[in-house]
Amino acid sequence: MNARKNYVLILILGALIALSPFSIDMYLPSFPAIASSLDTSLAAVGYSLTSYYAGLCIGQLAYGILIDRFGRKKPLVAGLIIYILAALLCALSTGISSLIIVRLFMALGGCVGMVAARAIVRDVFPSEETAKVLSTLVLVMGIAPIIAPAIGGIVNNRLGWRWVFGVMATIALAILIAVKWVLPETKAEDKSISLKVSKIFPEYLTVLKNPAFLSYTLAGGISYAGMYAYIAGSPFVFMEKFGFTDSEYSWAFAFNACGLIAGSQLNKLALKRFTSEKICYWAGILLFITGFLFFVTAVSSLANAFLTLAFTFFFLFWVGFINPNTTALALKEFKAATGRASAVLGSLQMIAGVIASGLISLLHNGSLAIMPSVMFGCTAIALLLLWRSRFRDQISY
């Protein structure tokens, strides 16, 4: 592919992979309006977020086999249509139960972009270029949390919460048009792949049995789960403990998202001199040190707003290095089964994120130390997995 075609391809893949994060963050400012309109509580509206996470976990596994069987474009088109219809039904919801259920189907449709984008990167680019391209996609994912709540807030204030879902449907429609008429097919149909449930599970089990894939997937997923812990705990830490206003918290959230963006983009420069293995290993060490210092200051009551902001920024900064490289190294092990590998990778990482964010709620006791403790635990486990992978790679040589 020439440079222009690569640019267009990456732009479409970035939109696909950002669709679900955008769908999570864009309607967050609408929670009070939704609760009031549907005569329910904020906690009940929160279940629509939980159902979306569940859909992401389940849907990615379903699409993994489908994009290997039917090629990349047909499942993409089908998934985006499901997403658009579900988004419109969300806008028409008359009760919280229907909203929760339809949000599940929104996720089941939208998550096809996450699976297919990673698979297409592996299809098109050589393995040594995969991490660089994924770093560019992380840039798009990093921008989504910055702009999505702002856009959602504007739409909610001016047009109402139902139009927020209408905007989501419109965005997905634009992506669908690009997929249908611009995105090239990167993998032919493979009729030898069975869709029987009895044969699908062994296929996924084969992926999980690959030690390099499992180590790098879990290392990347658990380090990324630390970010989910931050997302779940940061409203309490910054607004309740440090007294940030809604506006100040939004700026803090955007500032920390810039850490993820900066790390992922500097990773592309680092890849010109160092291997993915070396980068994610040393970034894992620095992530561990950051998490440890954050934990110590929080437990010893030394943490203030400035230090907390600095630690969370650098935490996401190092995650920006780790995630693209662990993803590239995990998918490097597969070619014919890239879709299945991408699906397992995405599902495992999402499960890790849900567990981490759930721990924040479960352990919540009004202490500032809960969020740093979960984040530090994620760094320790991730570093152990990266150390294991590095040791195994040295033995293989």
C-alpha positions in Angstrom: 0.0 0.0 0.0 1.2 3.5 -0.7 1.3 6.2 2.0 -2.0 7.8 1.1 -3.9 4.5 1.2 -2.2 3.6 4.5 -3.3 6.9 5.9 -7.0 6.3 4.9 -6.8 2.7 6.2 -5.5 3.8 9.6 -8.1 6.6 9.8 -10.9 4.0 9.3 -9.4 1.5 11.7 -9.0 4.3 14.3 -12.7 5.2 13.9 -13.6 1.5 14.3 -11.5 0.9 17.4 -12.7 4.2 19.0 -16.4 3.5 18.5 -16.9 1.6 21.7 -14.8 3.9 24.0 -16.8 6.8 22.4 -20.0 5.0 23.2 -19.0 4.6 26.8 -17.8 8.1 27.5 -20.2 10.2 25.4 -23.4 9.5 27.4 -21.8 9.8 30.8 -22.8 13.5 31.2 -26.4 12.5 30.4 -26.8 10.2 33.4 -28.8 12.7 35.5 -31.1 13.6 32.6 -31.7 9.9 31.8 -32.5 9.1 35.4 -34.9 12.0 35.6 -36.5 11.2 32.2 -37.0 7.5 32.9 -37.9 8.0 36.6 -35.1 6.0 38.0 -31.8 6.4 40.0 -28.3 7.1 38.8 -27.2 3.7 40.1 -29.8 2.1 37.8 -28.6 4.1 34.9 -25.1 2.8 35.7 -26.3 -0.7 34.9 -26.5 0.4 31.3 -22.7 0.8 31.4 -22.3 -2.6 33.0 -24.4 -4.2 30.3 -22.3 -2.5 27.6 -19.1 -4.0 29.2 -20.7 -7.4 29.2 -21.6 -7.1 25.5 -18.0 -6.2 24.8 -16.7 -9.3 26.5 -19.2 -11.7 24.8 -19.3 -10.0 21.4 -15.6 -10.0 20.8 -15.5 -13.8 21.1 -18.3 -14.2 18.7 -16.7 -12.0 16.0 -13.3 -13.6 16.4 -14.5 -16.7 14.5 -16.8 -14.8 12.2 -14.1 -12.5 10.8 -11.8 -15.5 10.2 -14.7 -17.4 8.5 -16.3 -14.7 6.3 -13.5 -12.2 5.9 -13.3 -8.9 7.6 -15.9 -6.7 5.9 -19.1 -8.7 6.1 -19.0 -9.1 9.9 -18.0 -5.4 10.1 -21.0 -4.3 8.1 -23.4 -6.6 10.0 -22.1 -5.4 13.4 -22.3 -1.8 12.5 -25.9 -2.2 11.4 -26.8 -3.8 14.7 -25.0 -1.0 16.5 -27.0 1.7 14.6 -30.3 0.0 15.2 -29.6 -0.4 18.9 -28.5 3.2 19.2 -31.8 4.4 17.7 -33.7 2.1 20.1 -31.7 3.6 23.0 -32.9 7.0 21.9 -36.5 5.7 21.9 -36.3 3.9 25.3 -39.2 4.4 27.6 -37.8 2.6 30.7 -34.5 1.8 32.3 -34.8 -1.9 31.7 -35.2 -1.5 27.9 -32.2 0.9 27.9 -30.0 -1.6 29.7 -31.0 -4.4 27.4 -30.5 -2.4 24.2 -27.1 -1.1 25.4 -26.1 -4.7 25.5 -26.9 -5.1 21.8 -25.2 -1.8 21.1 -22.0 -3.3 22.5 -22.5 -6.6 20.6 -22.7 -4.6 17.4 -20.0 -2.0 18.1 -17.3 -4.4 19.4 -16.8 -5.8 15.9 -14.6 -2.8 15.2 -12.2 -3.6 18.0 -11.7 -7.2 16.9 -11.5 -6.4 13.1 -9.2 -3.4 13.4 -6.5 -5.4 15.3 -6.9 -8.3 12.8 -6.6 -6.0 9.8 -3.5 -4.4 11.1 -2.0 -7.9 11.4 -3.2 -8.7 7.9 -1.8 -5.7 6.2 1.4 -4.7 8.0 4.5 -6.8 8.7 4.9 -7.9 12.3 7.8 -5.4 12.9 5.4 -2.5 11.9 2.4 -3.7 13.9 3.3 -2.0 17.2 3.8 1.3 15.4 0.4 1.2 13.8 -1.3 0.1 17.0 0.4 3.1 18.7 -1.3 5.3 16.2 -4.7 3.7 16.9 -4.1 4.2 20.7 -3.8 7.9 19.8 -7.4 7.8 18.6 -8.5 5.8 21.6 -6.8 8.4 23.8 -8.5 11.3 22.2 -12.0 9.7 22.6 -12.2 10.1 26.4 -11.2 13.8 25.9 -13.8 14.8 23.3 -16.6 12.3 23.9 -17.9 13.7 27.2 -17.6 17.2 25.9 -19.6 16.4 22.8 -22.1 14.4 24.8 -22.6 17.3 27.3 -23.2 19.8 24.5 -25.8 17.6 22.8 -27.5 16.7 26.0 -27.7 20.4 27.1 -29.0 21.6 23.8 -31.1 18.8 22.4 -31.6 16.3 25.2 -30.2 12.9 26.1 -32.0 11.0 23.4 -30.1 12.9 20.7 -26.8 11.7 22.2 -27.7 8.2 21.0 -28.8 9.7 17.7 -25.3 11.3 17.3 -23.8 7.9 18.1 -25.9 6.3 15.4 -24.9 9.0 12.9 -21.2 8.5 13.6 -21.6 4.7 13.2 -23.4 5.3 9.9 -20.5 7.4 8.6 -18.1 4.6 9.6 -20.4 2.0 7.9 -20.2 3.9 4.6 -16.4 4.1 4.8 -16.2 0.3 5.6 -18.6 -0.6 2.8 -17.1 1.5 0.0 -13.5 2.5 1.1 -12.1 -0.2 3.3 -10.4 -3.0 1.3 -11.0 -6.7 2.2 -7.8 -8.0 3.7 -8.8 -11.6 4.1 -10.7 -14.0 1.9 -13.5 -16.2 3.2 -12.3 -19.5 4.6 -15.0 -22.1 4.4 -12.8 -24.6 6.2 -13.5 -22.8 9.5 -16.5 -24.4 11.2 -19.2 -22.4 12.9 -20.3 -25.3 15.1 -20.1 -24.5 18.8 -18.4 -27.9 19.4 -15.6 -26.9 17.2 -15.3 -23.2 18.1 -14.3 -23.7 21.7 -11.3 -25.9 20.8 -10.2 -23.2 18.3 -10.2 -20.6 21.1 -8.5 -23.1 23.5 -5.7 -23.5 21.0 -5.1 -19.8 21.1 -5.1 -19.8 24.9 -2.6 -22.6 24.9 0.1 -20.5 23.2 2.3 -19.4 26.1 3.6 -16.2 24.5 0.2 -15.1 23.5 -1.2 -15.7 27.0 1.6 -13.9 28.8 1.6 -10.8 26.6 -2.2 -10.6 26.5 -2.5 -10.8 30.3 0.4 -8.5 30.8 -1.1 -5.9 28.5 -4.6 -6.4 29.8 -3.7 -6.2 33.5 -1.6 -3.1 33.0 -4.5 -1.6 31.1 -6.9 -2.7 33.9 -5.0 -0.3 36.1 -6.4 2.4 33.8 -10.0 1.1 34.4 -9.3 1.3 38.1 -8.3 4.9 37.7 -11.5 5.7 35.6 -13.7 4.1 38.3 -11.9 5.7 41.3 -10.9 9.1 40.0 -14.3 10.8 40.5 -14.2 10.0 44.2 -10.5 10.8 44.6 -10.5 14.1 42.7 -14.0 15.5 43.4 -14.7 14.1 46.9 -11.2 14.0 48.4 -9.6 17.0 46.7 -12.7 19.1 46.1 -12.4 19.4 42.3 -15.5 20.9 40.5 -17.1 19.0 37.6 -15.2 21.3 35.2 -11.8 20.9 37.0 -12.3 17.1 37.0 -13.0 17.1 33.3 -9.7 19.0 32.7 -7.8 16.6 35.0 -9.3 13.7 33.1 -8.3 15.2 29.8 -4.8 16.0 31.1 -4.3 12.3 32.1 -5.6 11.1 28.8 -2.8 13.1 27.2 -0.4 10.9 29.2 -1.7 7.9 27.4 -1.5 9.7 24.0 2.1 10.9 24.7 3.3 7.4 25.7 1.8 5.7 22.7 3.3 8.3 20.3 6.7 8.3 21.9 6.5 4.5 21.6 6.6 4.8 17.8 9.9 6.7 18.1 11.3 4.1 20.6 10.5 1.3 18.2 13.1 2.8 15.7 15.8 1.9 18.2 14.5 -0.9 20.4 12.4 -4.1 20.1 8.9 -4.4 21.3 10.0 -7.0 23.9 12.6 -4.6 25.4 10.3 -1.6 25.4 7.3 -3.2 27.1 9.7 -4.9 29.7 11.3 -1.6 30.7 8.1 0.3 30.5 6.6 -2.4 32.8 9.4 -1.7 35.4 8.8 2.1 35.2 5.0 1.5 35.5 5.7 -0.7 38.6 7.8 2.1 40.2 5.1 4.7 39.4 2.4 2.5 41.0 4.5 1.7 44.0 5.3 5.4 44.7 1.7 6.3 44.2 0.6 3.6 46.7 3.2 4.6 49.3 2.2 8.3 49.2 -1.5 7.4 49.4 -1.0 5.0 52.3 1.2 7.4 54.2 -1.2 10.3 53.7 1.4 12.3 51.8 -0.7 12.4 48.6 -2.1 15.7 47.5 -4.0 16.7 44.4 -0.7 17.6 42.6 1.0 14.4 43.3 -2.1 12.3 42.5 -2.4 14.1 39.2 1.3 13.5 38.4 1.2 9.8 39.3 -1.9 9.1 37.3 -0.5 11.0 34.3 2.7 8.9 34.4 0.8 5.7 35.0 -1.2 6.2 31.8 2.0 7.4 30.1 3.7 4.0 30.6 0.6 2.1 29.7 0.8 3.9 26.4 4.1 2.2 25.8 3.1 -1.2 27.1 -0.3 -1.9 25.4 0.6 -1.5 21.7 3.7 -3.7 22.1 2.1 -6.4 24.1 -0.8 -6.5 21.6 1.7 -6.7 18.7 3.7 -9.5 20.4 0.6 -11.5 21.2 -0.8 -11.3 17.7 2.6 -12.0 16.2 2.1 -15.7 17.1 -0.8 -16.0 14.7 -1.6 -15.4 11.0 -4.4 -17.6 9.9 -6.2 -17.3 13.2 -5.7 -13.6 13.7 -9.4 -12.9 14.2 -9.8 -15.5 16.9 -6.6 -14.3 18.6 -7.7 -10.7 18.5 -11.1 -11.7 20.0 -9.6 -13.6 22.9 -7.1 -10.8 23.5 -9.9 -8.2 23.6 -12.1 -10.3 25.8 -9.4 -11.1 28.4 -8.3 -7.5 28.6 -11.9 -6.3 29.0 -12.5 -8.9 31.8 -9.4 -7.7 33.6 -10.7 -4.1 33.3 -14.1 -5.0 34.6 -12.5 -6.9 37.6 -10.3 -3.9 38.4 -13.1 -1.4 38.2 -15.3 -3.7 40.3 -12.7 -3.9 43.0 -12.7 -0.2 43.3 -16.5 -0.3 44.1 -16.2 -3.5 46.3 -13.3 -2.1 48.4 -14.6 1.4 48.6 -14.4 2.6 52.3 -13.8 6.4 51.9 -10.1 6.0 51.8 -7.8 7.6 49.2 -5.6 4.5 49.2 -8.1 2.2 47.4 -7.5 3.4 43.9 -3.7 3.5 44.1 -3.7 0.0 45.8 -5.6 -1.6 42.9 -3.5 0.3 40.3 -0.3 -0.9 42.1 -1.5 -4.5 42.2 -2.1 -4.4 38.5 1.5 -3.1 37.9 3.0 -5.9 40.0 1.1 -8.7 38.2 1.9 -7.2 34.8 5.6 -6.9 35.6 5.7 -10.5 36.7 4.1 -11.6 33.4 6.5 -9.4 31.4 9.5 -10.8 33.3 8.2 -14.3 32.6 7.9 -13.6 28.9 11.4 -12.0 28.8 12.9 -15.0 30.6 11.2 -17.4 28.2 12.3 -15.5 25.2 15.9 -15.6 26.4 15.7 -19.3 27.0 14.3 -19.8 23.4 17.4 -18.1 22.0 
